[in-house]
Amino acid sequence: MIQNKTNSGIPYWRLSGFYFFYFASLGVLVPYWSPYLKSLGYNSLTIGSLVAILPATKLIAPYLWGWLADHTRRSMLIIRLACLLALLSFSLVFVSQQLWWLTFVMLLFSFFWNATLPQFEAMTLNHLGKDSHHYSMIRLWGSLGFIVIVVLIGYLLESYDADIIPLVVLLTFVIILLSSFAVPEKLNTPHVDHSPIWPVIKQPKVLAFLIVCFLMLCSHGPYYTFYTIYLKDEGYSSNMIGVLWAVGVLAEVIIFLLMHRLLPMFGARKLLIVSLLLTTLRWLLIGFFVDDLSMLFLAQLLHAFSFGVFHAVGISLVHEYFTGSHQGRGQALYSSVSFGAGVAVGSLISGLLWDQWGAAVLFVFAACCTLLGMVIVWKYIQPPAAAA
């Protein structure tokens, strides 16, 4: 299938290569940035606050860059510029390890970094055209990049200290910048009408979808911020922690391979409900069965639903809800609400409560978020009564 699409003019391997290296960088930042900050002597509140900066800038940055992409129709040019500025700004992390400086660097870096993925998602869908349901076949290479680096870093941390983390991050950013030049520009369809996006957003099904995205990613706050520290404190080795992260993303890869069939077969509503329900189970397993390795493996396998299914359905619904001149801003808004506001709020709550209340209470909070999201999907997103 991939070879056929390549022959038809869709640059599968160049698109896939960018995803591979982009998510390899996240394979360093997401699991290991918190332990790096802890190695500098920062407490849980400070770690949670610093980690929250990365998603918090998604509240503004992707939408501004998305507006620019919609009006210039030059998404790849914007992506390359953002990659370069992110690389240069992150390199400032080596200047000082003081809190005020790290805060400044994270704000600057993430403003540029968060411009990249939403526009590349839109670019990928532009290249795919009517074959947008094959998006997951490209996106899975990002998951493979995450797996490779997260296991590699887990092994390296058995022999080296956490100071290697920013060095590896910087190296991945260099490769991402280079790979962006291999992806050809695909101009957005020109639009005479640059109508306001609010009439689209205020539709009940769109509002409900965005709220559910916020709740789902808010529930990931304790996981993204403290999962590695949590397991380390429970006596797990860096090797095993890396393997557990990799198992979760491997499950995500498998589901991405199937999503182009599952989505047309079951529809967005059913898949959202199942993903939210199984994510609830996942958080409870992590919160209450951390001493049982088999339960942790089961919880990581459920990442196939908490991220894989949910994200693939989310991208599909954004593509459906936000059309024409709203395309770039729609992808940016999805990123801002979910991976921006959702993760930022979840990370801040985790930083505030981790030491005082512990993992069990925070993962129960996460489970409550996803249960509420499931109720909203059930009531507002393509309910059976509306389909009848």
Order of alpha helices (4+ residues) and beta strands (2+ residues): alpha-alpha-alpha-alpha-alpha-alpha-alpha-alpha-alpha-alpha-alpha-alpha-alpha-alpha-alpha-alpha-alpha-alpha
